[in-house]
Amino acid sequence: MSDKLFGTDGVRGRANTHPMTAEMALRLGAAAGRYFRRDGSAAHRVVIGKDTRLSGYMFENALTAGFTSTGMNVFLLGPVPTPAVGMLTPSMRADVGVMISASHNPHHDNGIKFFGPDGFKLSDEAEAEIEALLDTDVQPTQAENIGRAKRIDDGRFRYNERIKTTFPQGKRLDGLKVLIDCANGAAYRTAPEVLWELGAEVVPLGVSPDGFNINDKCGSTHTDTAAAAVVAHGADVGICLDGDADRVMIIDENGVVADGDQIMALFASRWAEAGRLRAGTLVATVMSNLGLERYLGGRGLSLERTSVGDRYVVEAMRRGGWNLGGEQSGHIVMTDYATTGDGLLAGLQFLAAMVDTGQPASALIRQFDPVPQLLQNVRYAAGQAPLDAAAVKAAITGAEGRLAGAGRLLIRKSGTEPLIRVMAECEDDGLLKDVVGTIVAEIEAATR
Protein backbone atom coordinates (compact mmCIF):
# COMPACT_ATOMS: atom_id res chain seq x y z
CA MET A 1 0.00 0.00 0.00
CA SER A 2 1.40 3.37 -0.98
CA ASP A 3 -0.32 5.56 1.63
CA LYS A 4 -0.18 5.13 5.39
CA LEU A 5 -3.55 3.80 6.51
CA PHE A 6 -3.53 4.57 10.24
CA GLY A 7 -3.66 8.15 11.47
CA THR A 8 -3.48 9.53 15.01
CA ASP A 9 -6.69 7.74 15.96
CA GLY A 10 -7.06 4.62 13.86
CA VAL A 11 -8.29 4.58 10.27
CA ARG A 12 -10.67 7.35 9.27
CA GLY A 13 -12.27 8.82 6.16
CA ARG A 14 -15.47 9.33 4.21
CA ALA A 15 -17.68 6.24 4.15
CA ASN A 16 -17.58 4.28 0.87
CA THR A 17 -14.44 6.15 -0.16
CA HIS A 18 -10.92 4.74 0.29
CA PRO A 19 -9.86 3.78 2.87
CA MET A 20 -13.29 3.58 4.54
CA THR A 21 -14.86 0.95 2.29
CA ALA A 22 -16.50 -2.34 3.20
CA GLU A 23 -13.77 -4.20 1.34
CA MET A 24 -11.03 -2.46 3.31
CA ALA A 25 -12.86 -3.07 6.59
CA LEU A 26 -13.09 -6.78 5.77
CA ARG A 27 -9.37 -6.91 4.92
CA LEU A 28 -8.52 -4.90 8.03
CA GLY A 29 -10.54 -7.29 10.20
CA ALA A 30 -8.77 -10.27 8.65
CA ALA A 31 -5.34 -8.67 9.10
CA ALA A 32 -6.05 -7.74 12.72
CA GLY A 33 -7.47 -11.20 13.33
CA ARG A 34 -4.32 -12.82 11.96
CA TYR A 35 -2.14 -10.45 14.02
CA PHE A 36 -3.90 -11.36 17.27
CA ARG A 37 -3.98 -15.11 16.47
CA ARG A 38 -0.27 -15.44 15.82
CA ASP A 39 0.08 -18.16 18.47
CA GLY A 40 -2.41 -20.33 16.56
CA SER A 41 -4.45 -21.19 19.64
CA ALA A 42 -8.23 -21.31 19.71
CA ALA A 43 -10.85 -19.26 21.60
CA HIS A 44 -9.70 -15.83 20.46
CA ARG A 45 -12.16 -12.98 20.88
CA VAL A 46 -12.82 -9.50 19.56
CA VAL A 47 -15.25 -6.94 21.00
CA ILE A 48 -16.80 -4.51 18.49
CA GLY A 49 -18.71 -1.33 19.37
CA LYS A 50 -19.98 1.49 17.18
CA ASP A 51 -21.63 4.89 17.29
CA THR A 52 -24.89 5.81 15.53
CA ARG A 53 -23.74 6.54 11.95
CA LEU A 54 -25.65 4.79 9.18
CA SER A 55 -22.41 3.38 7.77
CA GLY A 56 -21.74 1.66 11.09
CA TYR A 57 -23.94 -1.25 10.02
CA MET A 58 -21.81 -1.81 6.92
CA PHE A 59 -18.49 -1.66 8.75
CA GLU A 60 -19.73 -3.79 11.63
CA ASN A 61 -20.67 -6.59 9.23
CA ALA A 62 -17.50 -6.26 7.15
CA LEU A 63 -15.23 -6.37 10.19
CA THR A 64 -17.14 -9.34 11.56
CA ALA A 65 -16.60 -11.21 8.30
CA GLY A 66 -12.90 -10.43 8.35
CA PHE A 67 -12.37 -11.43 11.96
CA THR A 68 -14.41 -14.64 11.80
CA SER A 69 -12.59 -15.68 8.61
CA THR A 70 -9.42 -15.95 10.67
CA GLY A 71 -11.09 -17.86 13.50
CA MET A 72 -11.83 -14.97 15.85
CA ASN A 73 -15.10 -15.03 17.81
CA VAL A 74 -16.88 -11.68 17.64
CA PHE A 75 -18.90 -9.98 20.40
CA LEU A 76 -21.07 -7.19 19.00
CA LEU A 77 -21.93 -4.45 21.51
CA GLY A 78 -23.97 -2.19 19.24
CA PRO A 79 -23.95 1.57 19.98
CA VAL A 80 -21.75 2.21 23.02
CA PRO A 81 -19.23 4.93 23.95
CA THR A 82 -15.63 4.43 22.91
CA PRO A 83 -14.52 4.08 26.57
CA ALA A 84 -16.99 1.21 26.95
CA VAL A 85 -14.99 -0.73 24.37
CA GLY A 86 -11.79 0.05 26.27
CA MET A 87 -13.44 -1.19 29.46
CA LEU A 88 -15.16 -4.30 28.08
CA THR A 89 -12.22 -5.63 26.05
CA PRO A 90 -10.24 -6.79 29.12
CA SER A 91 -13.42 -7.46 31.10
CA MET A 92 -14.58 -9.97 28.48
CA ARG A 93 -11.06 -11.40 28.13
CA ALA A 94 -10.92 -10.36 24.49
CA ASP A 95 -7.69 -10.16 22.50
CA VAL A 96 -8.71 -6.95 20.75
CA GLY A 97 -11.43 -4.32 20.86
CA VAL A 98 -12.70 -2.28 17.94
CA MET A 99 -14.68 0.97 17.94
CA ILE A 100 -16.38 2.03 14.71
CA SER A 101 -16.60 5.80 14.90
CA ALA A 102 -15.30 9.04 13.43
CA SER A 103 -15.68 10.75 16.80
CA HIS A 104 -16.68 14.41 16.31
CA ASN A 105 -16.73 14.25 12.49
CA PRO A 106 -19.96 14.52 10.40
CA HIS A 107 -22.12 11.49 9.70
CA HIS A 108 -20.64 10.82 6.26
CA ASP A 109 -17.24 10.06 7.82
CA ASN A 110 -16.41 6.95 9.80
CA GLY A 111 -13.41 5.33 11.40
CA ILE A 112 -12.02 2.15 12.91
CA LYS A 113 -9.86 2.25 16.04
CA PHE A 114 -8.32 -0.68 17.86
CA PHE A 115 -7.76 -1.49 21.53
CA GLY A 116 -5.37 -4.12 22.82
CA PRO A 117 -6.26 -6.83 25.35
CA ASP A 118 -5.40 -4.43 28.19
CA GLY A 119 -8.03 -1.94 27.00
CA PHE A 120 -5.51 0.66 25.82
CA LYS A 121 -5.32 1.85 22.23
CA LEU A 122 -2.78 0.02 20.10
CA SER A 123 0.69 1.44 19.74
CA ASP A 124 2.01 2.83 16.45
CA GLU A 125 4.17 -0.27 16.16
CA ALA A 126 1.23 -2.68 16.46
CA GLU A 127 -0.80 -0.68 13.94
CA ALA A 128 2.15 -0.74 11.53
CA GLU A 129 2.36 -4.53 11.81
CA ILE A 130 -1.38 -4.88 11.08
CA GLU A 131 -1.05 -2.49 8.15
CA ALA A 132 1.87 -4.54 6.79
CA LEU A 133 -0.32 -7.64 6.86
CA LEU A 134 -2.72 -5.93 4.48
CA ASP A 135 -0.03 -6.15 1.80
CA THR A 136 0.19 -9.91 2.23
CA ASP A 137 -2.21 -12.68 1.37
CA VAL A 138 -3.84 -13.24 4.78
CA GLN A 139 -4.69 -16.90 4.90
CA PRO A 140 -8.20 -17.72 6.20
CA THR A 141 -8.64 -20.42 8.79
CA GLN A 142 -9.90 -23.92 8.12
CA ALA A 143 -13.65 -24.15 7.50
CA GLU A 144 -14.27 -25.93 10.80
CA ASN A 145 -12.43 -23.15 12.69
CA ILE A 146 -14.36 -20.15 11.38
CA GLY A 147 -15.32 -17.85 14.24
CA ARG A 148 -18.79 -17.15 15.57
CA ALA A 149 -20.53 -13.82 16.12
CA LYS A 150 -22.72 -13.05 19.11
CA ARG A 151 -24.61 -9.87 19.95
CA ILE A 152 -24.10 -8.70 23.55
CA ASP A 153 -27.31 -6.97 24.59
CA ASP A 154 -26.19 -5.72 27.98
CA GLY A 155 -22.88 -4.08 27.01
CA ARG A 156 -24.05 -0.56 27.80
CA PHE A 157 -25.49 -1.66 31.16
CA ARG A 158 -22.13 -3.18 32.13
CA TYR A 159 -20.52 0.16 31.26
CA ASN A 160 -23.21 2.10 33.15
CA GLU A 161 -22.58 0.17 36.34
CA ARG A 162 -18.81 0.57 36.07
CA ILE A 163 -19.00 4.31 35.39
CA LYS A 164 -21.26 4.92 38.38
CA THR A 165 -18.61 3.48 40.68
CA THR A 166 -16.34 6.43 39.80
CA PHE A 167 -18.74 8.85 41.51
CA PRO A 168 -17.97 9.35 45.22
CA GLN A 169 -19.56 6.58 47.26
CA GLY A 170 -22.62 7.62 49.23
CA LYS A 171 -23.07 10.90 47.34
CA ARG A 172 -25.93 11.75 45.00
CA LEU A 173 -26.92 14.37 42.46
CA ASP A 174 -30.22 15.19 44.13
CA GLY A 175 -31.26 18.78 43.54
CA LEU A 176 -29.07 19.28 40.48
CA LYS A 177 -30.62 19.87 37.09
CA VAL A 178 -28.15 18.59 34.51
CA LEU A 179 -28.44 19.14 30.76
CA ILE A 180 -26.70 16.35 28.87
CA ASP A 181 -26.02 16.76 25.13
CA CYS A 182 -25.20 13.37 23.64
CA ALA A 183 -24.57 14.66 20.09
CA ASN A 184 -27.07 12.09 18.75
CA GLY A 185 -24.20 9.68 19.21
CA ALA A 186 -23.02 6.61 21.05
CA ALA A 187 -24.01 7.76 24.57
CA TYR A 188 -27.58 8.76 23.70
CA ARG A 189 -28.99 6.19 26.12
CA THR A 190 -26.07 5.62 28.48
CA ALA A 191 -25.43 9.17 29.69
CA PRO A 192 -29.03 10.14 30.59
CA GLU A 193 -29.50 6.78 32.33
CA VAL A 194 -26.40 7.18 34.51
CA LEU A 195 -27.20 10.75 35.51
CA TRP A 196 -30.81 9.87 36.37
CA GLU A 197 -29.76 6.83 38.40
CA LEU A 198 -27.41 9.04 40.42
CA GLY A 199 -30.30 11.33 41.29
CA ALA A 200 -30.04 14.24 38.85
CA GLU A 201 -32.95 15.91 37.13
CA VAL A 202 -31.92 15.26 33.54
CA VAL A 203 -32.55 17.51 30.55
CA PRO A 204 -31.60 15.36 27.52
CA LEU A 205 -30.43 16.84 24.24
CA GLY A 206 -29.12 15.10 21.13
CA VAL A 207 -30.68 11.77 22.05
CA SER A 208 -32.61 11.02 18.84
CA PRO A 209 -30.06 9.58 16.39
CA ASP A 210 -31.26 8.80 12.87
CA GLY A 211 -27.95 7.75 11.29
CA PHE A 212 -27.33 11.20 9.85
CA ASN A 213 -27.61 13.75 12.67
CA ILE A 214 -24.62 12.71 14.77
CA ASN A 215 -22.63 15.85 15.77
CA ASP A 216 -25.02 17.94 13.66
CA LYS A 217 -25.23 21.33 15.41
CA CYS A 218 -24.89 19.55 18.75
CA GLY A 219 -22.31 17.95 21.01
CA SER A 220 -18.91 19.07 22.23
CA THR A 221 -17.89 20.72 18.94
CA HIS A 222 -21.16 22.66 18.54
CA THR A 223 -22.03 23.90 22.02
CA ASP A 224 -24.26 26.89 21.12
CA THR A 225 -27.49 24.88 21.17
CA ALA A 226 -26.68 23.30 24.53
CA ALA A 227 -25.55 26.61 26.03
CA ALA A 228 -28.85 28.23 25.09
CA ALA A 229 -30.77 25.22 26.42
CA VAL A 230 -28.96 25.35 29.78
CA VAL A 231 -30.13 28.92 30.28
CA ALA A 232 -33.65 28.27 28.92
CA HIS A 233 -34.20 25.27 31.22
CA GLY A 234 -32.55 26.86 34.25
CA ALA A 235 -30.10 23.96 34.44
CA ASP A 236 -27.26 24.02 36.95
CA VAL A 237 -24.76 22.69 34.46
CA GLY A 238 -24.47 21.31 30.95
CA ILE A 239 -22.36 18.35 29.83
CA CYS A 240 -21.64 18.12 26.09
CA LEU A 241 -20.26 14.87 24.67
CA ASP A 242 -19.10 14.15 21.14
CA GLY A 243 -20.29 11.40 18.81
CA ASP A 244 -18.42 8.57 20.52
CA ALA A 245 -18.50 10.16 23.98
CA ASP A 246 -14.77 10.18 24.63
CA ARG A 247 -14.57 13.97 24.94
CA VAL A 248 -16.52 16.60 26.86
CA MET A 249 -17.17 20.30 27.23
CA ILE A 250 -18.77 21.73 30.39
CA ILE A 251 -21.29 24.60 30.35
CA ASP A 252 -22.05 26.64 33.47
CA GLU A 253 -25.48 27.87 34.55
CA ASN A 254 -24.98 31.09 32.56
CA GLY A 255 -24.24 29.29 29.29
CA VAL A 256 -20.46 29.84 29.46
CA VAL A 257 -18.41 26.97 27.99
CA ALA A 258 -15.26 25.49 29.56
CA ASP A 259 -12.85 23.53 27.38
CA GLY A 260 -10.61 20.63 28.33
CA ASP A 261 -7.83 22.86 29.63
CA GLN A 262 -10.07 24.43 32.29
CA ILE A 263 -11.48 21.04 33.27
CA MET A 264 -7.99 19.55 33.59
CA ALA A 265 -6.87 22.53 35.68
CA LEU A 266 -9.76 21.94 38.10
CA PHE A 267 -9.11 18.21 38.38
CA ALA A 268 -5.34 18.65 38.74
CA SER A 269 -5.70 21.15 41.58
CA ARG A 270 -8.31 19.04 43.39
CA TRP A 271 -6.31 15.85 42.99
CA ALA A 272 -3.10 17.56 44.11
CA GLU A 273 -4.82 18.86 47.26
CA ALA A 274 -6.08 15.34 47.97
CA GLY A 275 -2.65 13.81 47.36
CA ARG A 276 -3.95 11.90 44.35
CA LEU A 277 -2.06 13.58 41.49
CA ARG A 278 0.90 11.31 40.86
CA ALA A 279 4.24 13.14 40.88
CA GLY A 280 2.36 16.43 40.75
CA THR A 281 2.14 16.13 36.97
CA LEU A 282 -0.59 16.72 34.39
CA VAL A 283 -0.08 15.42 30.83
CA ALA A 284 -1.47 17.48 27.95
CA THR A 285 -0.67 18.13 24.29
CA VAL A 286 1.17 20.94 22.58
CA MET A 287 -2.26 22.49 21.86
CA SER A 288 -3.04 23.19 25.51
CA ASN A 289 -3.04 26.85 26.47
CA LEU A 290 0.03 28.52 27.89
CA GLY A 291 -2.22 29.79 30.68
CA LEU A 292 -2.70 26.21 31.88
CA GLU A 293 1.05 25.74 32.13
CA ARG A 294 1.40 28.96 34.13
CA TYR A 295 -1.51 27.98 36.40
CA LEU A 296 0.08 24.64 37.24
CA GLY A 297 3.51 26.16 37.76
CA GLY A 298 2.04 28.62 40.23
CA ARG A 299 0.88 25.67 42.32
CA GLY A 300 4.13 23.77 42.17
CA LEU A 301 2.75 21.32 39.61
CA SER A 302 4.21 20.27 36.27
CA LEU A 303 2.80 20.05 32.74
CA GLU A 304 4.16 17.31 30.49
CA ARG A 305 3.39 18.06 26.82
CA THR A 306 2.91 15.46 24.07
CA SER A 307 2.03 15.33 20.38
CA VAL A 308 -1.62 15.90 19.52
CA GLY A 309 -3.83 12.86 20.06
CA ASP A 310 -5.21 11.31 23.22
CA ARG A 311 -3.32 8.08 22.50
CA TYR A 312 -0.02 9.98 22.84
CA VAL A 313 -1.24 11.49 26.09
CA VAL A 314 -2.04 8.00 27.40
CA GLU A 315 1.30 6.59 26.23
CA ALA A 316 3.16 9.37 28.08
CA MET A 317 1.03 8.80 31.19
CA ARG A 318 1.87 5.12 31.19
CA ARG A 319 5.59 5.73 30.68
CA GLY A 320 5.76 8.33 33.44
CA GLY A 321 3.36 6.65 35.85
CA TRP A 322 1.05 9.71 35.81
CA ASN A 323 -2.71 9.38 36.25
CA LEU A 324 -4.28 12.54 34.81
CA GLY A 325 -4.03 13.94 31.30
CA GLY A 326 -5.99 15.08 28.31
CA GLU A 327 -6.52 17.52 25.50
CA GLN A 328 -7.90 21.01 25.14
CA SER A 329 -10.52 19.49 22.83
CA GLY A 330 -12.07 17.67 25.78
CA HIS A 331 -10.41 14.27 25.95
CA ILE A 332 -9.86 13.82 29.68
CA VAL A 333 -7.95 10.68 30.64
CA MET A 334 -8.01 9.36 34.21
CA THR A 335 -6.17 6.07 34.31
CA ASP A 336 -7.31 5.41 37.87
CA TYR A 337 -10.69 4.72 36.27
CA ALA A 338 -10.36 4.20 32.51
CA THR A 339 -7.94 3.37 29.70
CA THR A 340 -8.97 6.17 27.36
CA GLY A 341 -10.73 9.53 27.30
CA ASP A 342 -14.24 9.33 28.75
CA GLY A 343 -16.55 12.33 28.47
CA LEU A 344 -19.20 11.01 30.84
CA LEU A 345 -16.60 10.06 33.44
CA ALA A 346 -15.13 13.57 33.27
CA GLY A 347 -18.62 15.03 33.55
CA LEU A 348 -19.27 12.99 36.68
CA GLN A 349 -15.99 14.17 38.20
CA PHE A 350 -17.04 17.77 37.55
CA LEU A 351 -20.42 17.11 39.16
CA ALA A 352 -18.60 15.56 42.13
CA ALA A 353 -16.66 18.83 42.50
CA MET A 354 -19.94 20.75 42.53
CA VAL A 355 -21.38 18.43 45.20
CA ASP A 356 -18.20 18.46 47.30
CA THR A 357 -17.70 22.22 47.27
CA GLY A 358 -21.31 23.37 47.10
CA GLN A 359 -20.16 25.85 44.45
CA PRO A 360 -22.00 26.57 41.20
CA ALA A 361 -20.49 25.51 37.89
CA SER A 362 -19.57 29.13 37.14
CA ALA A 363 -17.20 29.17 40.11
CA LEU A 364 -15.42 26.03 38.92
CA ILE A 365 -15.03 26.36 35.15
CA ARG A 366 -12.69 29.37 35.17
CA GLN A 367 -9.53 28.14 36.86
CA PHE A 368 -7.10 30.37 34.93
CA ASP A 369 -7.06 33.22 32.43
CA PRO A 370 -6.10 31.73 29.07
CA VAL A 371 -3.49 33.38 26.91
CA PRO A 372 -5.22 34.55 23.70
CA GLN A 373 -5.04 31.68 21.25
CA LEU A 374 -6.03 31.62 17.58
CA LEU A 375 -6.46 28.46 15.53
CA GLN A 376 -7.29 28.36 11.82
CA ASN A 377 -7.56 25.33 9.56
CA VAL A 378 -6.70 25.17 5.87
CA ARG A 379 -7.98 22.25 3.80
CA TYR A 380 -5.74 20.76 1.13
CA ALA A 381 -6.24 18.18 -1.60
CA ALA A 382 -4.72 14.72 -1.85
CA GLY A 383 -1.19 14.85 -3.18
CA GLN A 384 -0.61 18.45 -2.11
CA ALA A 385 2.18 19.38 0.31
CA PRO A 386 1.63 23.07 1.09
CA LEU A 387 4.02 23.07 4.05
CA ASP A 388 6.88 22.32 1.63
CA ALA A 389 6.32 25.52 -0.34
CA ALA A 390 9.13 28.06 0.00
CA ALA A 391 6.72 30.95 0.60
CA VAL A 392 5.00 29.02 3.41
CA LYS A 393 8.32 28.15 5.05
CA ALA A 394 9.39 31.79 4.86
CA ALA A 395 6.12 32.95 6.43
CA ILE A 396 6.54 30.47 9.28
CA THR A 397 10.13 31.53 9.92
CA GLY A 398 9.08 35.18 9.95
CA ALA A 399 6.23 34.50 12.37
CA GLU A 400 8.51 32.58 14.73
CA GLY A 401 10.83 35.53 14.83
CA ARG A 402 8.03 37.98 15.58
CA LEU A 403 6.65 35.76 18.38
CA ALA A 404 10.02 35.01 19.96
CA GLY A 405 9.72 35.55 23.70
CA ALA A 406 6.13 36.78 23.35
CA GLY A 407 4.15 33.68 22.44
CA ARG A 408 3.99 30.30 20.80
CA LEU A 409 3.43 29.04 17.24
CA LEU A 410 2.33 25.53 16.29
CA ILE A 411 1.68 24.31 12.75
CA ARG A 412 0.78 20.72 12.01
CA LYS A 413 -1.17 18.42 9.76
CA SER A 414 -4.34 16.97 11.23
CA GLY A 415 -4.12 13.24 11.85
CA THR A 416 -7.81 12.70 11.06
CA GLU A 417 -8.64 15.14 8.23
CA PRO A 418 -6.81 16.73 5.24
CA LEU A 419 -6.21 19.96 7.16
CA ILE A 420 -3.25 22.12 8.07
CA ARG A 421 -3.80 23.54 11.55
CA VAL A 422 -2.21 26.91 12.28
CA MET A 423 -2.24 27.89 15.95
CA ALA A 424 -0.56 30.74 17.78
CA GLU A 425 -0.67 32.18 21.30
CA CYS A 426 0.22 35.74 22.18
CA GLU A 427 -0.89 38.46 24.61
CA ASP A 428 -0.85 40.99 21.71
CA ASP A 429 -4.12 40.37 19.88
CA GLY A 430 -3.08 42.32 16.80
CA LEU A 431 0.19 40.44 16.45
CA LEU A 432 -1.64 37.15 17.00
CA LYS A 433 -4.11 37.76 14.16
CA ASP A 434 -1.40 39.07 11.86
CA VAL A 435 0.99 36.11 12.17
CA VAL A 436 -1.77 33.51 11.82
CA GLY A 437 -3.39 35.38 8.92
CA THR A 438 -0.10 35.69 7.07
CA ILE A 439 0.70 31.98 7.34
CA VAL A 440 -2.84 30.93 6.43
CA ALA A 441 -2.79 33.15 3.36
CA GLU A 442 0.46 31.58 2.13
CA ILE A 443 -0.82 28.02 2.76
CA GLU A 444 -4.04 28.79 0.88
CA ALA A 445 -2.02 30.17 -2.01
CA ALA A 446 0.04 26.99 -2.07
CA THR A 447 -3.11 24.85 -2.38
CA ARG A 448 -4.51 26.64 -5.43
N, C-alpha and C positions, 0 to 999 in steps of 0.2 A: 504494500500500500504506500502511495506516495506521500499522503498527508497524514499528520499525526491525528489519531482518532480521539484520544482522551484530552480533555481540557482541564481546567482547575477544579471542576466538579463533575467528573464523569464524561459521558458522551452527550452532546446536546446539539439540537438544530431544529429546523422546521420539519414537521411531520410529513412523511412521504417524499422527502427530499434528502439526498445523501448528506450525512450518514444516517439520518433517522428514518430508515425504511424498514419494513417488515423483514425483508431479506437480511439486512444487516443485523437486526435484532436477533433473528434466528441464529446467524453465524456467531454473533457475540455470545449468545447463550451457550452454544456448543463449545466455543473456545474457553469460556469461563468454566463450564462443566468439566472439560478435559483438564484444565489447570488445577481445579480443586479435587480431581480424582486421580492425581498422579500416582498415588500409592496402589491404585487398582483394587482397593477394598470395596465392599458393598456398603449399603445403607448410608449413602451420602445425601445430604439435604440442602435445599435452597429455599429461602423465604423471600417472597415477592410481594411488595406493596406498591400502591400507585396513588396518584391524586385523582382529580375529577375530570381531566381532559378527555374528550371523545376518543382521541387516538390511544388512550391508555388501554382500551380493550384490545386493539390490534397488537400493541407491543407486549402486553401481558401474554397473549396467546403465542406470539412468535418466540418470546423468550422461553416459555414453557416447552415448546416443541424442541428448541435447541438444547435446553438442559436435560430433558427426558431422553433425548437421543443419545446422550452420553452416559445414561444410567443414573442421573440425579433424580431424586424424589422432590417434587415441588409442593410447597405450602403457599397457597394464594390467600393473602390477607384482605384483598380489596382495598378500598380507599382508607388509608391511615396516614398519619403524619410521618415524615421522614424519621424523626427520632424513635418512633415506634418500631421501625425496621431495625434500627441500631440496637434497640432494647431486646426485641424478640429473637434476633438471630442467635445470640448466645443462649437465651432462655430456652429456645427450642432445639438447642444442640445442633444448629445448622452449620454447614461449612462456609456458607456465603449468604449474604442478604442483598437484595436488589430493590431499589426504589425507582419507580418510573415517574419522573416529574421533571419539569423545567422550572421549578421553583417559582420565582416572581415573574417569569416571562409570560407573554400572552398565550391564549389557548392553542394557537396554531403551532407553537413550539412544543417539543417534548425532550426528555432526556433520560438517561439510564445511569445510575450511580451504584457502585458496589460497596458492600461492607464485608469485612473479614469475619471469621468465626468469633472474634472477640468483640464484635459490634462496632469497631472503629472503621472508618473509611480506608480503603486500600491505599497502599503507598504508591508513589510514582513507579517504583520498580515492579511491583506486582501488576499494575496496569500495563506497563510496557511488555511484560511477559505474555499477558493475555492478548494484547494487540499483535504481538509477533506470531501467536498461534493462528491468527486470522489469515496470515499469509501461507499457512500450511494446509494440507488436506487433513482436517480433523476427522479422525476415524470414529464412526459411531460404534456403539456397543453392540454386543450380540442381541439378537431379537428377544431372547428370553430375559435379558437384563435391562430392557428399556424401563426408564423410571415411571413412577406414577405421579399424578397430580391430585391434590386434595385441597378443597376450599376450607379455610379456617374462619368460622363465622364469629368467633369471639375475640379476634385479635385486638380490636379497639378497646374492648372491655378489659383485657389484660393490661393494656397500656394505661387506661383510665385509673385502674387500681394502683398501678405502680406510681403514676404521676402524683396521685393524691398523697402518697406517703412522703413526698418532698415538702409538703406544707407542715408547719410546726404542729406537733402532736397536741391535741386538746384544744386547738384554736379553730375558730370558724370565721366565716365571712358575713355573719348575720349583720344586717343593717347597712351593708354596702350594695349600692346599685352599680353593676359592672356592665359596660357595653363591650361586647366581644365581636370583632369583625374577623370573620374566618375566610374572607377573600373568595368565597364560593369554592373553597379548596378542600384539601384533605382532612382538615379538622372541623368540618362543618357540623358534625355530630359530637365529636369528642369534646371539644372545648366548652360548649354550652353545658354539656352533661356534667363535666368535672366541676365547673364553677357553681352550678345549681346544687350539686351534692355536697359541696362545702358550705352552703348556706347563703350564697349571694343571690340578690335579685338580678336576674340576667336579662339584658337587652341584646338579643341576637341580631347580627347584621352579616350579610354575605353568607347565608346558610341555605341557599336555594340553587345549587349547581345544576347546570343543564348541559355540561360538556363544552360550552363556549364562553361562559361568563367568568371563568376563573381569573382573578386579578384585574377584572374589568372595572375600573373606577372604584376599586375597593382594595382593602388589605394594606399591608405595611408600606407599599410603594405608592399608594394613592390614598392618603389619610384624610383628605378634605371632607369626604362624605361622613366618615366616622367622627371627625372633630365636630362637625355641625350637629350630628346626632347626639353626641355626648351632652352638648349644651341644651339641645331641644328636649331631651329626656330627663335632664337634671341628674345625669349619672355622676357618680363620684370619680370614676376613672374609665378610660377606654383602653382596650388591649387590641392591637391590630396585628394579625398574623399574615404571612404570605401564603402562596398557594400550597406549599407542602409543610407549612407550619414550623419551619426550623428557624425563622427569624421573627422579630417583634418590634413594634414601636408602641410607646406608651403615651396616652393623651390624658392631660389633667382635666379637672372639672370645668376649666375655662376654655377648653378646646385647644390648648397649647400642646405641641407634639415634642416628645423627647426621643432622640435617636439612641443608637446603641452605646455611644460614648458616654452619655449622661447616665444611662442605666448601669453600665460597667463601673462608673465612678461611684455611684451609690452602693453597689454591691461590694466593691473593693474596700470602701471605707468601713462599711458595716462588718464585713468579714474580718478586716484587720483589727477592729475594736474587740471583736469576739475571739481573737486569736485563731481564726480559721483560715486566713489567707496565707498559704504556704510561701515561705521565704519572702513575704511582703511584696509579692510580684504579681502584676497583671500582665497578661499577654494580649496584644492587639496588633493590627496590621499597620502598614505604612500609611494607610488612609486615615487613621484615627487622628483627631484634632490635637494640635500642639497644646491647646488648653488642658486637655486631659493629662498630658505628660507633666505639665506644670503643677496641676492639682495634686497628682500623686506625689511628685517630688516634695511639695510643701508639707506632706504628711509622712515623709520618710519612707515612702513606698517607691517601687521601681516599675517602669514600663518596659517590657520586652517586645520589640516590634518584629513582625514577620512579613513575608510576601502576602499579597491579597489572596484570600480564600480561607474559609473556616478550617479546611483540612490542614493547612499549614499552621494555623493557630493551634490546632489540637496536637499536631506532631511536635511543635515546640513545647507545649505544655507537658507532654509525655516525656520528652527528653530532659526537661528541667525539673520535673516533679512538681509543677505548679498546677493549681486546681481551678483557676478562674481566667477566662479569656473571651475574646470575641471580636466582632467587627462593628464599625460605625453603622453599617447597614442593618444591624439588628440581630446578627447571629451572636447569641450569648452561650458560651460553653462552660458548663459546671461539671467537671469530671467526678465530683463527689456523687453526682446523681445520674449522669448520662454520658454517652460516648460522642455526642455530636450536639450541634446547636439545637435548642428546643425552645420555641417561642412561648408555648403555654407554660412550661416550667419557669421561664424567666418572668412571665406575667404573674405567676403564683408567688415568686420570691418578692416581686414588687408589692403585691397585695399583703404579703407577710410583713413587709416594712411599714405599710400603712397601719396594719393592725397593731404591730408592736409599739410604734411611736405615737399612734393616735393623731398623726399629722395628715393633712389632705395631700392629694397627689401633687398639687402645685408647689408644696413645700419640699418635695422630694425629687422632682424631675430636673431641677436646675442646680446641679452640684458645682458647676464651674462656668465661667464666662468663656465661650469658645473664641479662639482666634478666627477672624473672618476667613472663610474658606470658599473657594469658587471651583466648581467642577463642571466641565463641559465635555460632551462626547461628540466625536466625529466618526461617522460611518464610512467604511471603505469597502470596495468590491473585492471579490476573490482574485488573488494574484497580485493585488496592489501592495506596495510596501512604502507608504508615505513617510515613515520615520527614517527611511534611508535617503530621502531627498536632501540635497545640500542646503536648500533654503530653509527647510525645517530644522536641520541640525544647527544652522546658524542662528535661527530664532530661539532655539532652546538654550544655546550657549549664551546668547545675549540676555535672556531672561534670568538665567542662573547668576549672571554677574550683577544684574540689577537687584536681585533678591538677597544677595550675599549678606548674611548677618541680620537680615530683616524678616526673613520668612523661609518658606519651604516650597519646592517645586517637585511634582511627581508626574511623570508621563509614562503610560503603560498601555499595552494592548489588553483588552478584556479577554478573560479566559472562557467566556460563555457566549459572546456575541462578536460580530465583526466591527468592533468599535475601538477607537483610540481615545483613552480617557486622559484629559488634561486637567490636573488639579494643582492649585497653588494656595498657600496660606500667607497672609501678610496683614499687619495692623493698618497699613495704608490702603484704603479701599480703592483709590484711584490707580495706584500702582498695581494692585491685584488684578483689576479688570483689564488693565492695559497689557500686562504680560500674558495673561491667559488669552485675551483676544488676538494678540499678535501671533501666538503659536497656533491657535485654532485656524486663523486665516491662512497661514502657510500650509497647514495640513490639508485644509479643504482645497487649496489650489493644487496640491500634489495629487489629489484624488480625481481631478477633472480630466 
